[in-house]
Amino acid sequence: MDGWMDEWMVGWMNGYWKSEKLSYTTTTTTTTTTTTTTTTTTTTTTTTTTTTTTTTTTTTTTTTTTNNNNNWNNRL
């Protein structure tokens, strides 16, 4: 056997090595929508004026976290 295999076997037999694989993905999506509509109507004897104001605000936040740990030689 070569050197790293000897070290691994001795560690494995003595219970020093652990094998773990952590893999997780977290996705958070937040969407906020605000809509404001204002309508103003003014009527006089000969003229009608209508004003419409629309405001839309959209906020989207996406967070993705990925951790892949495939390290077989972490000590207990």
KAKA-V178933 format. One record per helix or strand of 2 or more residues. SS is the DSSP state (@ for helix, = for strand). FROM is the first residue (numbers start at 0). LEN is the number of residues. If there is no record, write none. Layout:
ss=SS from=FROM len=LEN
ss=SS from=FROM len=LEN
This chain:
ss=@ from=2 len=11
ss== from=16 len=2
ss== from=21 len=22
ss== from=47 len=22
ss== from=73 len=2
